[in-house]
Amino acid sequence: MSEKRDLSTASGAGMKPIASGSLSARAYEAMRQGLIEGAFHPGQRLILQDLANHFGTSITPAREAAMRLVSEGGLELRSGRFLHVPGMDRDRYLEVRAMRIELEGLAARMAASACTAADLMDLREIQDRYAASDAPGQAAEAALLNRRFHAGVYKLSRMPLLIGHIEQLWVAMGPMLNVFYDLSERRYFGAEVHEAVLAALAAGDGAAAELQIQTDIANGTSSFLQHFDQLSEGS
């Protein structure tokens, strides 16, 4: 999984060039969002000059943005010119999963008492599109909508520090989910659990919302572990 990928076609999400302003900050936000939304794959190699060209900047803002992500664990620096998205292994996946279960569960519980009817309508639109994406050839769309559903839930907690911690986990989780949706025998889709999350939020039932979002996160575990077992057998 270490092959170089074109930045504009790494996934359905992609990254857009950035506008003028604080270039390093904007590049950081674009790269960070790209990691969250699956524009990169585990082990992917990135060249600083390519990033600068993509963003339409000099290499300095791209380097500053990349080094900030390196310090946060979202990227790895292996030479002066090359960066890598961290590879995916069993321990990294299980650590991120454990933290997501706790923090996203808390966010869902808080969201149940903070969300409005308009908020739920926005989530319903995402969920309906997600449910319709369970078909061959729609893996990229399903991955993107799944990310957006989870983001829609945890942002309803309206707790900025909590949201920031969860999104840092998604910087690591976004590339991993590309592998999950690339698996040829994906067995967990989760639309019905998303429905249960929506029902709990509509009822203002924080305990149920917490349980259902945690269930959704945990239910994909077997597919990931099966993938790691297959890698071990092939090595």
Secondary structure as a PSIPRED ss2 file (coil, helix, strand):
# PSIPRED VFORMAT (PSIPRED V4.0)

   1 M C   1.000  0.000  0.000
   2 S C   1.000  0.000  0.000
   3 E C   1.000  0.000  0.000
   4 K C   1.000  0.000  0.000
   5 R C   1.000  0.000  0.000
   6 D C   1.000  0.000  0.000
   7 L C   1.000  0.000  0.000
   8 S C   1.000  0.000  0.000
   9 T C   1.000  0.000  0.000
  10 A C   1.000  0.000  0.000
  11 S C   1.000  0.000  0.000
  12 G C   1.000  0.000  0.000
  13 A C   1.000  0.000  0.000
  14 G C   1.000  0.000  0.000
  15 M C   1.000  0.000  0.000
  16 K C   1.000  0.000  0.000
  17 P C   1.000  0.000  0.000
  18 I C   1.000  0.000  0.000
  19 A C   1.000  0.000  0.000
  20 S C   1.000  0.000  0.000
  21 G C   1.000  0.000  0.000
  22 S C   1.000  0.000  0.000
  23 L H   0.000  1.000  0.000
  24 S H   0.000  1.000  0.000
  25 A H   0.000  1.000  0.000
  26 R H   0.000  1.000  0.000
  27 A H   0.000  1.000  0.000
  28 Y H   0.000  1.000  0.000
  29 E H   0.000  1.000  0.000
  30 A H   0.000  1.000  0.000
  31 M H   0.000  1.000  0.000
  32 R H   0.000  1.000  0.000
  33 Q H   0.000  1.000  0.000
  34 G H   0.000  1.000  0.000
  35 L H   0.000  1.000  0.000
  36 I H   0.000  1.000  0.000
  37 E C   1.000  0.000  0.000
  38 G C   1.000  0.000  0.000
  39 A C   1.000  0.000  0.000
  40 F C   1.000  0.000  0.000
  41 H C   1.000  0.000  0.000
  42 P C   1.000  0.000  0.000
  43 G C   1.000  0.000  0.000
  44 Q C   1.000  0.000  0.000
  45 R E   0.000  0.000  1.000
  46 L E   0.000  0.000  1.000
  47 I E   0.000  0.000  1.000
  48 L H   0.000  1.000  0.000
  49 Q H   0.000  1.000  0.000
  50 D H   0.000  1.000  0.000
  51 L H   0.000  1.000  0.000
  52 A H   0.000  1.000  0.000
  53 N H   0.000  1.000  0.000
  54 H H   0.000  1.000  0.000
  55 F H   0.000  1.000  0.000
  56 G C   1.000  0.000  0.000
  57 T C   1.000  0.000  0.000
  58 S C   1.000  0.000  0.000
  59 I H   0.000  1.000  0.000
  60 T H   0.000  1.000  0.000
  61 P H   0.000  1.000  0.000
  62 A H   0.000  1.000  0.000
  63 R H   0.000  1.000  0.000
  64 E H   0.000  1.000  0.000
  65 A H   0.000  1.000  0.000
  66 A H   0.000  1.000  0.000
  67 M H   0.000  1.000  0.000
  68 R H   0.000  1.000  0.000
  69 L H   0.000  1.000  0.000
  70 V H   0.000  1.000  0.000
  71 S H   0.000  1.000  0.000
  72 E C   1.000  0.000  0.000
  73 G C   1.000  0.000  0.000
  74 G C   1.000  0.000  0.000
  75 L C   1.000  0.000  0.000
  76 E E   0.000  0.000  1.000
  77 L E   0.000  0.000  1.000
  78 R C   1.000  0.000  0.000
  79 S C   1.000  0.000  0.000
  80 G C   1.000  0.000  0.000
  81 R C   1.000  0.000  0.000
  82 F E   0.000  0.000  1.000
  83 L E   0.000  0.000  1.000
  84 H E   0.000  0.000  1.000
  85 V C   1.000  0.000  0.000
  86 P C   1.000  0.000  0.000
  87 G C   1.000  0.000  0.000
  88 M C   1.000  0.000  0.000
  89 D C   1.000  0.000  0.000
  90 R H   0.000  1.000  0.000
  91 D H   0.000  1.000  0.000
  92 R H   0.000  1.000  0.000
  93 Y H   0.000  1.000  0.000
  94 L H   0.000  1.000  0.000
  95 E H   0.000  1.000  0.000
  96 V H   0.000  1.000  0.000
  97 R H   0.000  1.000  0.000
  98 A H   0.000  1.000  0.000
  99 M H   0.000  1.000  0.000
 100 R H   0.000  1.000  0.000
 101 I H   0.000  1.000  0.000
 102 E H   0.000  1.000  0.000
 103 L H   0.000  1.000  0.000
 104 E H   0.000  1.000  0.000
 105 G H   0.000  1.000  0.000
 106 L H   0.000  1.000  0.000
 107 A H   0.000  1.000  0.000
 108 A H   0.000  1.000  0.000
 109 R H   0.000  1.000  0.000
 110 M H   0.000  1.000  0.000
 111 A H   0.000  1.000  0.000
 112 A C   1.000  0.000  0.000
 113 S C   1.000  0.000  0.000
 114 A C   1.000  0.000  0.000
 115 C C   1.000  0.000  0.000
 116 T C   1.000  0.000  0.000
 117 A H   0.000  1.000  0.000
 118 A H   0.000  1.000  0.000
 119 D H   0.000  1.000  0.000
 120 L H   0.000  1.000  0.000
 121 M H   0.000  1.000  0.000
 122 D H   0.000  1.000  0.000
 123 L H   0.000  1.000  0.000
 124 R H   0.000  1.000  0.000
 125 E H   0.000  1.000  0.000
 126 I H   0.000  1.000  0.000
 127 Q H   0.000  1.000  0.000
 128 D H   0.000  1.000  0.000
 129 R H   0.000  1.000  0.000
 130 Y H   0.000  1.000  0.000
 131 A H   0.000  1.000  0.000
 132 A C   1.000  0.000  0.000
 133 S C   1.000  0.000  0.000
 134 D C   1.000  0.000  0.000
 135 A C   1.000  0.000  0.000
 136 P C   1.000  0.000  0.000
 137 G C   1.000  0.000  0.000
 138 Q C   1.000  0.000  0.000
 139 A H   0.000  1.000  0.000
 140 A H   0.000  1.000  0.000
 141 E H   0.000  1.000  0.000
 142 A H   0.000  1.000  0.000
 143 A H   0.000  1.000  0.000
 144 L H   0.000  1.000  0.000
 145 L H   0.000  1.000  0.000
 146 N H   0.000  1.000  0.000
 147 R H   0.000  1.000  0.000
 148 R H   0.000  1.000  0.000
 149 F H   0.000  1.000  0.000
 150 H H   0.000  1.000  0.000
 151 A H   0.000  1.000  0.000
 152 G H   0.000  1.000  0.000
 153 V H   0.000  1.000  0.000
 154 Y H   0.000  1.000  0.000
 155 K H   0.000  1.000  0.000
 156 L C   1.000  0.000  0.000
 157 S C   1.000  0.000  0.000
 158 R C   1.000  0.000  0.000
 159 M C   1.000  0.000  0.000
 160 P H   0.000  1.000  0.000
 161 L H   0.000  1.000  0.000
 162 L H   0.000  1.000  0.000
 163 I H   0.000  1.000  0.000
 164 G H   0.000  1.000  0.000
 165 H H   0.000  1.000  0.000
 166 I H   0.000  1.000  0.000
 167 E H   0.000  1.000  0.000
 168 Q H   0.000  1.000  0.000
 169 L H   0.000  1.000  0.000
 170 W H   0.000  1.000  0.000
 171 V H   0.000  1.000  0.000
 172 A H   0.000  1.000  0.000
 173 M H   0.000  1.000  0.000
 174 G H   0.000  1.000  0.000
 175 P H   0.000  1.000  0.000
 176 M H   0.000  1.000  0.000
 177 L H   0.000  1.000  0.000
 178 N H   0.000  1.000  0.000
 179 V H   0.000  1.000  0.000
 180 F H   0.000  1.000  0.000
 181 Y H   0.000  1.000  0.000
 182 D H   0.000  1.000  0.000
 183 L C   1.000  0.000  0.000
 184 S C   1.000  0.000  0.000
 185 E C   1.000  0.000  0.000
 186 R C   1.000  0.000  0.000
 187 R C   1.000  0.000  0.000
 188 Y C   1.000  0.000  0.000
 189 F C   1.000  0.000  0.000
 190 G C   1.000  0.000  0.000
 191 A H   0.000  1.000  0.000
 192 E H   0.000  1.000  0.000
 193 V H   0.000  1.000  0.000
 194 H H   0.000  1.000  0.000
 195 E H   0.000  1.000  0.000
 196 A H   0.000  1.000  0.000
 197 V H   0.000  1.000  0.000
 198 L H   0.000  1.000  0.000
 199 A H   0.000  1.000  0.000
 200 A H   0.000  1.000  0.000
 201 L H   0.000  1.000  0.000
 202 A H   0.000  1.000  0.000
 203 A H   0.000  1.000  0.000
 204 G C   1.000  0.000  0.000
 205 D C   1.000  0.000  0.000
 206 G H   0.000  1.000  0.000
 207 A H   0.000  1.000  0.000
 208 A H   0.000  1.000  0.000
 209 A H   0.000  1.000  0.000
 210 E H   0.000  1.000  0.000
 211 L H   0.000  1.000  0.000
 212 Q H   0.000  1.000  0.000
 213 I H   0.000  1.000  0.000
 214 Q H   0.000  1.000  0.000
 215 T H   0.000  1.000  0.000
 216 D H   0.000  1.000  0.000
 217 I H   0.000  1.000  0.000
 218 A H   0.000  1.000  0.000
 219 N H   0.000  1.000  0.000
 220 G C   1.000  0.000  0.000
 221 T H   0.000  1.000  0.000
 222 S H   0.000  1.000  0.000
 223 S H   0.000  1.000  0.000
 224 F H   0.000  1.000  0.000
 225 L H   0.000  1.000  0.000
 226 Q H   0.000  1.000  0.000
 227 H H   0.000  1.000  0.000
 228 F H   0.000  1.000  0.000
 229 D H   0.000  1.000  0.000
 230 Q H   0.000  1.000  0.000
 231 L H   0.000  1.000  0.000
 232 S H   0.000  1.000  0.000
 233 E H   0.000  1.000  0.000
 234 G H   0.000  1.000  0.000
 235 S C   1.000  0.000  0.000
